[in-house]
Amino acid sequence: MKESQNILFVDSDEDMRHVFGARLRQHGHTVTFASNAEEAVGLMRQHKNAYDLIITDLHLAGEKSGMDVIQEGDILQAKGRFWLISASLDHNEAQMAYRAQAKIAVNKVDLDSMLQKEGFLPY
C-alpha cells in the first residue's frame, strides 16, 4: 500500500465525501474536501503543489464542473494526478481528461476498485 498521500476529494455529494474520506483516512492518507469547483480551485491556489491526488466528480454544484478542477489543477498542482468520477463523458470532456492524463472512474464501485489497484486502499 502507498505511503501517506495528500488527497483533495471534490464532490457535491456529502455522503461520497464522508464514505471515501473516512476510508482513505483510516489507511493513513490526509484528505481535504471541497464541495464545488470554486472551493477546490481556491484550495489548490492556496496550497500550490500540495496534493498528490485530486479526485473530482464531473458534475458539481455551482457554475463550474470537475473539468474546470482538472484544467486549473493541471497548472496549480504539477505533481498531482487527477481522477474524474463520471458515468457519462462527452467527446470533448474525454479528450480534456486524456490530455490531463486523468483516470476516469464511472461509478463509486469503479472508484473503490481504482483506489485498491493504485495502492491507496487494501484489497
HELIX and SHEET records of a PDB file:
HELIX    1   1 GLU A   14  GLN A   26  1                                  13    
HELIX    2   2 ALA A   37  GLN A   46  1                                  10    
HELIX    3   3 GLY A   66  LEU A   76  1                                  11    
HELIX    4   4 HIS A   91  ARG A   99  1                                   9    
HELIX    5   5 LYS A  108  LYS A  117  1                                  10    
SHEET    1   A 5 THR A  30  ALA A  34  0                                        
SHEET    2   A 5 ASN A   6  VAL A  10  1                                        
SHEET    3   A 5 LEU A  53  ASP A  57  1                                        
SHEET    4   A 5 ARG A  81  ILE A  85  1                                        
SHEET    5   A 5 LYS A 103  ALA A 105  1                                        
END                                                                             
